[in-house]
Each structure stands twice: as C-alpha cells, then as structure tokens.
Amino acid sequence: MTADRRDDLLVLLAAALPLALLLVRERVIAGSAGFPLDDSWIHLHFARNLAEGAGFAYNPGVPVAGSTAPLWTLLLAAGARVAGASLVMVKTLGVAGALAAALVLRRAALAWGASAPAALVAAVALVWSGPFAWGALSGMEVTLAALLVAAALLALARDHLVLTAVAGGLATLARPEAVVLLPFLALARRPTPRRLALFAAIVVAALLPFVAFCWATTGTPLPSTAAAKVEGGLLGRLIGLREPARVTWLERPLAFGLDWLEWLTRTHPLLPLALAAIALAWRRRGRALGMVGLVLLAHPLAMAVLAPYRGPGFQEGRYSIHLLPVGLLLLASAWSDIAPAYGGARAASLVRVVYLAVALVTLAPAADRYAWGVQNINAMQVHLGRWVDAHLPRSATLAVNDIGAIAYFSRRPVIDLMGLVTPEIRPYRRAGEAGVLRFVAERCPDFVIVFPTWFPELTARRELLTPIYQVRLERNEVSGGPEMVVYRLARCAV
C-alpha cells in the first residue's frame, strides 16, 4: 500500500470515531434517529416533492425559491429519486460529503506545501471537529459546502482557474456565505483582466439559473428564506429595514467578530491561531494562500454588514463550518514552516498529538448538543407532524412558524408565517404581529401551529384561535420555544 492510500485510509478510519460517538449519544438521549434542526426537514420536504415530480415547491404546484442551499436540496432530490426520501439517505450523503471534504483537504494541504504528516492531521482534525461531525449527520448542507471549498483550495493550489471558479460558485449554491470567499479566490493569483473576466463569467453562469428562479418566484434575486431572515445590514436596507448606522457599521460587526472568535475557540482552542497564520502563509507561501486566508477575517464582518441574521456561531456554526478547511489548511501550512525551527520531527509529532487529543475532548460536548437537538425536534416538530397526519383532515391548510417536520410528516399545505416559503407575507410582517394577524385573516387557514411566545397577541385571541393540542419540551436546547400549540381557527375576521 502506498503512503498516499494509507493516509486516506487513516482519515476514513478516524472519521468513524466522532460519527459513532454522535450516533451513540443520539440513541441514548433522543431514543431514535433524527435531525438536530427543523430546517433539515425543510430540505427533505423540498427534495421529496422534486423527486415525486412536483417541482421545486413546498406546496406541490407552487414553485418557490425557499432554500438558501439549492445545491444540497437538488442533491437530496437525486438521492430521494434513487433510494427514497429517508433519514438514512440524507445522513449517508452528509457523511459522504464529510469524508470527501477531509480527503480533498489533505490533498490541498499537500499541494500548498504542507508536510505529509501535517496534511494528514489537518484532514483528521476536520472530521474530529465537533461542528463538522454535527454537520455530517445533521441533514444540512454544511459538509457539501466544505467539500466544495476544499476543492476550490486544491484547484487554486494547482492554478486551475476554471475549476477554482466552478468549485467556488457551487460552494455559494451550497452555502450562500461562501460568496465572501469568491473575491479572494479571484484575486489570489495575479489578477489580469482576462483571469478576472473568466472567473466572473464562470461564477455568474453557475449562479444565474437560481437567481432567475428566485426572481420569478419571489420577486427578488434572493431566495425567500434570505429575505425572511435578514435582520438589517445593507441587504436589509434594500428590502425596507432601517437601523442606526452605528449598529450596521460598529456594534454588530464587533459582536459578530467576538462570536466568530468564540466559535473558533469552542471548536478547538488552537483554531484561532489560523488567524495569525494568515500573515505567515503570505510571507512563506506567497500571495495566493495569504489572500485566501483573509476570508477568515472577512467572514464575520461580511455577515454583519451585508445580510445579518445570527452570528457566525449560531446553531453549531452552520453558517461558518464551510470555512474550517481554510483554517486547518493555514495551520497545516504554518506548522510545516515553523516546525523545523522548534525541535524538528519530535516536537512536530508532539504538537500534532496534542492538537488531536484536544479535538477528541471537544467531541463529547458536541455529541451531547447534537443528541439533544435531535431529541427536541423529534419530541416537538416530528411529533406534531405525525399528530397532524393522524388527527386533522387531509384537506386542512396549516399556518405554521416551523414548517419542516410538520409539513413533511403531515403532507398538508402550509402557510409559512415567517415567510421562508410564503414570500407574500413579507410586507405584512413589516407591520409586526398585527400584520401577521391580518395575513392570517385574509388567507383563513384551518389550523394555526405556532410557538405562543412568538405571537403572544395573536394566540391570546381566544375568539379567533381555540387550542386543541400542545407539546412542551422539558429541556429545550434548539427549538424556537419550549411549547408549541395547535389552534383551530374559529373565524377569519379580525
């Protein structure tokens, strides 16, 4: 067996440890398999509709750009077409993306000049990162995005402009925050007009079909999920949200930057050193790697200023996990450069062992967070979806604020009170809860299923809403509220 194949095998074997740990804790805490976020069921619901011929629609027959990760949704649809829509299929694709990302990262590290041991440790460190292991089993798009980012890094190391641009564009379709990486990829090599034009043309070609679909279904070049979640910033101004300039340019960037550092440290105490490694990479490895490394500084600032929703560490860092390959590549490169000056091979081996040992320690709390997420979603949203399927009429229309598992298991048409797949509610939501109440009155659903804490005025109107069923979590870790209630709409007039 060659050294290259041996190292690949070691990466695959190492990945079994965190995945097994998370699955064991899932069984112990949740009692059954599931997803740690309701959003995972949104992807699967879209995918099942696609696989069944209903188009890119949440309610069959009503196309809508309701996914900020359309490439992942399409991949799940292909999986559902071949193997059926199931937890096993989704988790298999997530794990496959994680393994592929680690293998590509190892090759990218070698291509950038890291030593073979350092490249191997970078790949193992990726799969031993708690958020990355969470992502592999979460039903979310993060490992696909990380794979495409790693592929872009490898292509850039080999100076393959077309492949770099293709991987970068596809990464943006898998996780929109990856758009921040694109200018750094474009400028990494000598930015001649021809190179920049070709890079831009490839990226535009990759993104344009989805942008056109967004425009046709939501009236904006963005998916309805993005427009529904944005809380301010420059994009918020474009859609009518106003906030003080000090929030946009000072307070939120500072808060997001601190959250970014906290998330990096929680993922691994040594991972923030990747920020310091940017300067070393620029000096030792040249402009290209140093330029790409700058995305680690730009990421929290871009999130804060352009289209803020929650911080970089929100929900295990689901908006940031795709950049783990960049951070680990910088660390592998930096250590390969400085190790000879600090004790040679023995010291280098000790540092690698310490890094992986600390990574193992961080996996235990990550596994418990994953398991409690699954428990919460299974006990609330999945349970309610099955309850609706068993107890409410097949023709019933549901107005909901968590649309994933409830729609997936009940297969009832839904009105999304948050606007992710019902973009026409957005103008009403600008008026606050009164606007939501007016929209409900106009659309007149049969039942309303919401967190009462999200709509206290609406759910207090007993002449309008009659509670008929409720679920309450004893320990809420990820759900939007501790209690979700099913209400029968008594009348539509406000």
N, C-alpha and C positions, 0 to 999 in steps of 0.2 A: 504494500500500500504506500502510495506517495505521501509526502508530508502534507501536501495540499488537501488530499482527500481525508487524511487522518484528522486535520484540523476542522474540516467541515463536519466530520462525524462527531467530533468532540462538541461542536456547537449544538448539533442536533440532540445529543445525549444530555447536554447541560440544560437545554430548554425543557426537558421532561420534568425537571425538579420543580420550578415555580408553577408550571401548569398543573402538576399533580397536587401540589400544596393548595392551590386555589380551589381545585375541584373537591378535594377532601373537606376543606373548610365550608364550601358551598353545601356539601351533603350534611355536614354536622349542624350548621347554623340555619340554613334555609330548608333543608329536608328534601329538596328536589332541585333539578336543574332549572336555570332561568337566566334572565339578563339583569344586570345591576342598574339599568336605566330604562325608563319607559320609551325613550327615543329609539331604542333598538327595535322595539315592536313597530314603530312607525316605518322604519326602513323595510322590515319584513312584510308589512302590510302593503306598501307600495310594490315591493318585489313580487308578492303573490299575485296582485292584480295584473302586473305586467306579464307574468308567466301564464296567467289564465286568459290573456288576450284583451284585458280591459284597459290597456294603455297605461301611460304614466299618470295615474289618477288615484286619489284616495277614495273617493266615492266613485265607483265604476261609471264611466261615461262622462266624467267631469275632469278633463286634464288640468293639472295644476303643478307648477314648479314648487313643490313643497319639501324639497330635500336640498340641504346645503352640501350634500355629499353624493351627487348624482352618479358618479362612477361606482361607488360602493353599492348603491341601490341597483344599478344595472347588473353588477356582478352577482348580487344576491338573486336577482331575477333569473339570470342564467343558471345559477345553482338550483333554484326552485324548479326551473323547467326540466332540468336533468334528474334531480334527486328528490324533488318535492320541497315545499316550504317547511322547514323544521329547525328546531334548536341545533340539532346535530350538524345539519348542513351549514348553518351560519357560523357556528363555532369552529367547524373544520376549515372554512375559508379564512376566518380570523387567525387561527393558529398557523395555517399555511402562509399567510401574509407575514406573520411574525418571524417564522423560520427563514423565509426567503429574505426578509429585511436584514436579519443577522448575517446570513451568508453573503449577501451583497455588500454589507458594511465591512466585513472582513476583507473582501477584495478591494473595496475602495480605500481602506486604510493602507493596504499594501501598495496600491497604485500611487498613493500620495507619499510613499517612502517610509511608512512605519515599519518597524521590525515585525517579523512573523509572530513572535510571542505577544507583542503589544496589539497587533491586529486581532489575534485570537481572543485576547482578554476583552477588547472592545466589543466584539461580537457576543461573547458570553455575558458581558456586563449589560448589553442591551436587553437580552431575554431575561436577565435577572433583575431588571428594573421593575419595581412594583407596578407603576402605571402602565408599562408596556405589557406585562403579563396580564394585568386587568384588561387592557385593550384587546388582547388576543382572544379573550373569552367573553367580551362584553357585547358582541353583536354590533359594535360600532366600527367606524371606518378607519380608526387610527393606525392599525398596522398596515393597511393598504397604503395610506399616505406616507408612512415611514419608509415602506419599501420603495416607493417612487422617489422620495427624497434621497435615499441611499443610492438608487440607480442614477439619479442626476449627479450625485457626487462622484460616482465611478466614471460616468461618461465625461464629466468635466476633467477629471484627472487624466483621462486618455485623450483629451482635447477633441472629443466628438461633439461638435456644436449641435448638430441635428438631434442626436439622442439626448443631449442635455436639455434642449428646449422641449422635446416631446415629453420627457420624464417630468420636467418642471410644470408644464401645462397640465398634464394628467394629475400630478400631485395636487394642483389647485382644484381640480374637479373632485378630488377625494377629500380634501380638507381646505376650505377657502382661505384660511390663514396662511397657507403655503404661498399665496400670491406675493407675500412680503419677500420670499426667497428669490423670486424671478429677477428683479433688477440686479441682485448680487451675482446670480449666475450669468446674466448677460454681460456684466462689466468685469467678470473675473479675469478673463483673457483680454488681450489687447483689443479695446472696443473700436474696431474700424467700422465705418458706416455699413459696409457690406455685412459684417457679422451681426451688428445690431439689427439691421433690417431683416435678415434671415431669421434671427431668433424671434423677433417680434411677430413675423409672419406665421411662424410655426405655432407660437403660443395663441395668437388670435384664431388661427384655424382650429385649434383644439377647443377653445372656449366659446367660439361664436355660436355653434349649434345650441348649446344650453342657454346662452344669453338670449338668443332669438326665441327659444321656448319660454323663457321667463317673461319676455316682453309680451308674447302672445297670450299667456295665461294669467299674468299678474299685473301687466301694465307698466312694469319697471324692468330694467336689465338684471335685476337681482331676484333670487328665489323669495317666495313669500315668507319663508322661515327667517331669512336675514332681515327683511323689513319689519317683521313682527317682533324680533328680539332686540334690535338696536335700541340702545338707551340714550344715545346722544352722539357727540363727536361730529365730524364733518358729514358723514353719511346721514346722521340724524337731522342735521340742518337741511339737507336736501329733501327729506320727507316730512319736514314741518316741525321737528323737535327743536326747541330752543333751550339753551342753558348758558350760564355765565361763562365768559371767556376763560376765567381763572380755572374753572372746572375742566374745560377742554384741554387747555394748554399746560396746566400746572398740577392741579390736585389729582386728577385721575391718572395722568402719566406717572406721578410719584407713587400712587397707590398700586398701580399695575406693576411698576418696576420692583417694588418691595415684594409683591405677591409672587413675581417671577423668581426672585432670589429665594424666597421661602419654599417654593415648589421644587426648585433645583436642589436645595439642601435636603428637603424631605425625601426626594427621590434617591439621592445619595449625598452624604455630607461633603464628598470631594468633587461633586459635579460642578459646583460654581467655579472651580478652578479653570473650567473651559473658557470662561470669560477672559481670564488673564492669559490663557493660551493663544488668544487671537493675535496679540502682538508678536509672540514668539513664532507663530506659524507664518506671519507676514515676513518676519526677518529671516527665518531659516528656510522656509519652503517657498517663499515668493508671494507675489501679489494674489494669485488665484485663490489659494487656500485662505489667506488672510481676509480677502474680500468676502468670500462665502461665510467665514466665521462671523462677520459683522452682523449677520442676520440674528444672532443671539442677543445682540444689543438692540436691534431694531424691532424685534418681535413684540415685546411688551409695549413699546412706545406706539407702534403702529396699531396694535389692538386698542389702545387707549384713545388715540386721536382720530382714527379713521371710522371704526364701527364698533364701539364698545358695547359689550353685553355683560359678561362677568370677567373676572380676572384670569390671568394665564393658568392659575392653579385650579380653576373651577372643575368640579367633577373629575378628580384624579388627573387634571391637566389635559382633558380631552382635546382642547384647542392648542396644545403645545407639544404633545407626545411625538408628533411627526418630526420635531427638531432634535430629538435625542440622538439620532445618528450623527448630526453635525457636531454636537457637544462631545460625544465619545470619540469621533474621528480626531477632533482637535487634541483631546487628551492623549490619544494613542500616538499622534504625531509628535506632540511636545515631549512626552516621556521618552520616545525613541531618540530625540535630540539631546536631552539632558542627562539620560541615564549613564552614559559612559563617563561623565564627569563626577558622578556621585556613587562610586563604589563598583561600577561595572555590572557584570551579569548577576552577581549575587544580590546586590541591592535592588536591581531591577526586578528580579524574581520576587523579592520580599514585598515590594510595593504592589506588584500585581496580585499577590496572595492577599494582602491587606485589603485592596480595593474589592476583590470578590468576596472576601469574608464579611466586610461591612454590607455589601449588597445582599448577602444572604440574610443578615439580621433585619434589614428593612423589608424583606418579603413577608415576614409573619404579620405585621400590622396591615400590610397591603392586602393580604389574603383575607383577613377578617373584614376589612372595608368592602371588598368585593362580595363576600358572602352575605353581609348584612344588606348590601344593596339588592342582591337577588331576593333575599327574604322579604324586604319591603315591597318590591314590585310584585312579587308573586302573591303576597298576602293582601295587597290592596288592588292594584290595577288589573292583574291577571284574574284575581278572584272576582272582581266586579264584571270583567268582560264575560266570564263564564256564567255569572249570575244573570246578567242581562240576556244572554243567549237562552237561558233556561226559563226565564220568567216574564220577559217582555215580548210583545207582538213582533213578528218578523218584519212588519212594515214600519215599526216605530222609528222616528227620527230622534237622534240624541244630540243635545247641545252639551259639549264637554270641554274641560280645560286641560285634560291629559288624554290625548287622542290615541295613544299607541296600542296598548294591550286591550283596551275596551273595544276599540274598533276591530282589532284583529280577531279576537275570540267571538265577538257578537255578530260580526259582519253586518251591522246596522249602519245606515247612512248617518254621518255625523256632521254637525256644525261645530267648527273649532272656534271657541270663544277667544282664543289667543291669537288667531289669525295665521297659524302656520300653514293650514291647507284651506282656509276660508279667507282669502285676501280681501274680500269685500267688506269684512268687519273692521278693517284698519281705520277708516275715517270715523267710525263710531267709537273706537277705543280711545281716540284722542280726547273725547269728552269724558273719559273716566268710566266709572261704574254706571253712571246714568246713561251713557251711550251704549254700553253693553246691554242694559235693560231694554233700551229702545230697539236694539237689533233683535233681541230675543222676541220681543213683542211683534215685530214685523215678520220674522221667519216662522214663529209659532211652532217650535219643536214639540214633540210629545213628552219628552223627559229631559231633565237637566241633571248632569252629573258633574259636580264640582267640589273643590275644597271650599268649605264655608268661609275660611279665613281669607280667601282671595276675593270673595264677593259678599261681604257682610251685609250690605244694604239689600242686595238682591235676594239673598237667602233668608233674610228676615221677613220678607213679604209673604206671609202665610196665606193671604188671599190669592196669591199668584202661584206659589210653589208649595206642594204638600210632600214632606219627606216620607219615603216608603222603604228605604233601606240605607244602611250606613256601614262603613268599615272604619275601624280605628286601630292604628298601629300602637303597640305597647312601647316599641323603641323605633323611633323614626330617624333614619340616617340619610336617606336620599330623596324621599318623597316630598312633594311641594307643600304638604301639610300633614298633620297627624291624623286627620279624619277626612273621608270623602263620603258624600251623601248623594243618593239617588232621589231626585224630586220628580213628582208628576206635575206637569204644568196645568194648573187649574183653569186659567184663562189667559188670553193673549193681550188683552187691553192693559195699558199701563195705568 
